[in-house]
Amino acid sequence: MHIICVYMRDNMQPTSLFENGLNGLSNSKYSGIQGSAYRVVGVDFHSEPGILKAHQKLTKVSGDVVTELCKERVAVSDGSILWFSSESGKVWRELNGTFTLIHTIQRSDADEFPITNSTDLRMFFRDEDNQAVSVVSRINVLTLNPSGNIPPRIVSSKRITGISPLNTISTSITANTNNTIIISAGSFGDETEPITTVLINGNPVTTAGASSGVSSSWEYELSQFRYVPITNGTQTINVTYAGNTPNRFLYVLVLEGANTTVSSGSGLSSGTSVVAEDITQLVNQIHISFCLSRTDAKHVPDSGQINLLSDSIGQDQWNGRVSVGYKKAPAITNEVITQGAMEFDGDVYYAVQSVLYKCPVVNLDTNFTSEVVGLFANQSGNSHTMALQNLQLFIADGQIIAKVDEDKSFVAETNFNLKAPEVITTIQDMDIDILVGTVVGDQNKGRVLRWDTESESWYAEDTIEERGVNAFIRDDNFTYVQAGDFGKIFFYNGEQLIPSLNIPGEYSPTKRVTINQSSVTTLLGIPRFGLSNLEGNPQLQGVYSFGSYSKDYPKVLDLSFPISNGEMEGVTIGGVVSKGADMWVSWKQGTSVGIDKLDYSAKLPVSYIETMVLTNGISRTNLVAISKFFANYNSLPTGTNVNFGIKKAYESDYTNLGVINDTKRLQVRSEELQTSIAAPQVKISLISSGNQSPMIESIIV
């Protein structure tokens, strides 16, 4: 590209600028590499070397459906994109341009259902309109101690129901000798039979808590059992009843880190809730609740309890519902905010503070099912970013990394371990390893660690004096690291961080920016990332590009895609995702939110370049006069134009100049003489119409 920007001063000869092409953003208004400019907004200078034209615009496609900022997104193999709210438990699905709210992660601290006694554990019953309904119900609760200093963790679970009258119900699950198996089993109906035996691999299991009885309208049997496997591998579970009984059910939990059963409790109710009273709640204990009711009403757990299952069972005139859940101490927060999400082996995994869930991809468009995969060990409130590597899914959790292995078993704690106050901020795959970005407390310190996914420690590390790592930016086989609040980007060579560039801006303790990890993507071979304001708007915000046309061109930075409402201050970019030549962007600006898509039917209405100040200290002795401004074009479609603006001495606004179109010379120019210029700065604006943009070859001032 050959773009020339020159100015005349007294009798001096013209001086060329952008001689070897537009090289993105300068370091400041006053200094930069040759060919750089103070601002480059919405100008496409990569796709067709030698031509300046407007980028395609971002158009809001989420309508009024998406009402909150989404910071996690998953491009799913079925062609849809999932968007997870950063403000609530809402999950939206986009498919073929249509957005649908498909799920809401339930609050564990549901304040509309407060408990009056902190040692009680209560289940509430609600109809489809969330109104209280009165039902006959029974609840059993087991309390387990931890084997260490963190709560027991759920490794896996399985459920099975049977409605035809038989005297057995069976299933199998994988568990090891360091696990604890909790079995919740029962039946209900006209004539139920008690459970006589429970066998696991032929070994009898004794009850840890049971209740049975006859109400005015039904009979019920509820029993819970605790078992520690004596061999590793498949555990075959057989539950036998005294006689044939319908409406049988069996739910199995495999836990890690559980020790003794402390106590059990139960409750019976004919009302809008049922409570197990006097359930002592100590730090790091876990309560396994098992609730049965004769109703089709929803089971809503009380504060701090997470529901694992709520299934309808029964036949004929019997319509029962069984729920199984857990409650742990101390109370947990942020239980509905998704902190990481990714597709793995046919399922979409998503993590809130304490719990990892999954939903099969095949269920996304019919019946979103939220299945608990496991309970995090650290239950970090910072981030659960995810990465795929070596046929496994790795998940950040505070100082440690969890994983789902190739057999889809959840491992709450791998060998990777940091020491507090350092915590993981983000992870990403690299070659056959995992890159781990961290921050050390509130210090200006973070690290990038390279871990082989198996060893007890990482084999490469480098420390940066910035306030933690925010995002990894992938550029084919290369990786860049954005760290701190002041726009620093480093190149990572596999072992060390090398300063690469600064996102220019007027930074201070009250003027800060960041890049959210989920707002990084690659589009048409060029890395793109969303720059978000933290406070003070030190630089314009939107989706930036950091790349080049090919290896023969320098990698440069520019603001390619402002969000659809046109604002570039006070913006948060939550997530960016690309598929093929398409790109979607989730954003929030003030009270406005949306998800945009790159619109191939419309250009940005206005894109522009602002030059650096075009004088230095020596030349300031003489004021400048500029008589003409030119833009030579290849094409200037109907309705498009090129405008010029000038600042003479650091004014707050540009003075717009009148232009004429010389169709013989293929040139847009202004001939308004500008005098008494001390510090010239020029703005060149490309005015588009619909999907047509000026095609500019060179600019002369």
C-alpha angles and dihedrals in degrees: 000000000000112000117166125197114178137160133202120233117182107304097336120128119249116279117214126227128186085023093157097033140286107306102192126246123002122225091254142334089283107038141030145129118294111287097019126126135209093241132011111181124176095340116139109212098147106063098060113022112222094029132091115204140149122277122238110269129244111244124196109246102168095077113189094324098087107059103168139052112269117210098171125058136170126198098213126211091239090068097259130112122222119212119197120203119238090203104049141358096278121134121193127194124208118200125165091345096309121116120207132179099232104169145008117206105230121243116246090202096048102179092193087070104046121176120228096208118046091208094056125089113210138184120203128206122221136173127226090281091052091250121144116260130189116237141160108256147161130203130194124190131193122195119208130191121224121247090219139017097290130065119273111272127225110235100179143336140203137189135196133177133191127195104176114089109265135137098233142052123187144180141153135228137176118252139151135221091262091058132087121220120210116194122196112188138160149123141226139193142091095321118011127183124218122248109260104180140008116195129187111192086340094306117122118242123207124220122260095191136350143173135183138167150131122269127190091273110022150012124239142187123197124175135167126199135191122208136171112208117239093202135037122248135031116018113200112205123200122182117192126195126203090249143348111310133171127221097041121169138184130188123184128196124189112203134188123207096023121136130175128355105247103188146328133223138183143189139196125204146171098196146067094302142016125217137197103210132215096019101164110222116205130172114285095005118127127213120209109203126195117190129184128184138169097236146084090232123122118262108227115191122222128247113313097009122119117209114223099179140014112173134166114229135172143069142241110001092349118094113172133171126205127194132186124191145145138235124198137186136269100042114258130221139203089037095152102041111100110227099178139006138180141153117248129174098336098321134090109228120201130176134210122185098286107011139059114210134183138196124194112245089230089063098053096091098037116027119358106216120196109206122182112234098179150316118262117241098220096027089209118201092205111068144331097192114169139216134185117225136151093000091304136104114231121199128193116233114176107280095357141050124234125197147193106222131215090274089054091247115146117236109191095195127028124185093275111105136164130190121244136283087037113086136180115257101177143351134202137176119254122179102314094331141078121243113214123199119198145179125211108224113282093329128117088250137105138152142215112217127189114212129182093216094244113051125089091243141022120263100214132036140167130185126218126197094229131102095270138297115293105178146355114228114204120210105180104282093354129083129206125193125213112204138175132005099286106070101265116162122187132192113232114212095188095273110028139039115236120193106251110168146333122233096233118242147126098268130187137141087282097041111066141147137189143188116230112221093234091054093071124097144141119246123184090344095307124106113242128189138177116241111210130196118237095177141325100025098249090173137015113273131224137086112327130198123219110185150068142249092253141331089285091067128066120253106250138177129235141152100253104168125032113193120267098264090058095239119137101177129070090020128147117195106204104178139359123191133172135198118183106318093337125099132186126197129193115204147164127205118175105315093335120100134174151141115245131197128204104260114218091186096062139043125214105278091225128018124169153180124218114198125219117258103289102215136066132208096273096051092047089084089081124047116235129237121198117192105177141027121197137188113186112204141194092203135007107181121204111285095021128106148163120241130195129208131181140200114199102189113003097295116173093240136036121247108233118227128213115246138198129203114233101198093184094058094032088234137134110205145167121214097186107132112233116199140178093037115167102170111012119203120174131203119202114194125194110210113204132194119209106310094341124099135178111262104218123196101178142353124216125186 
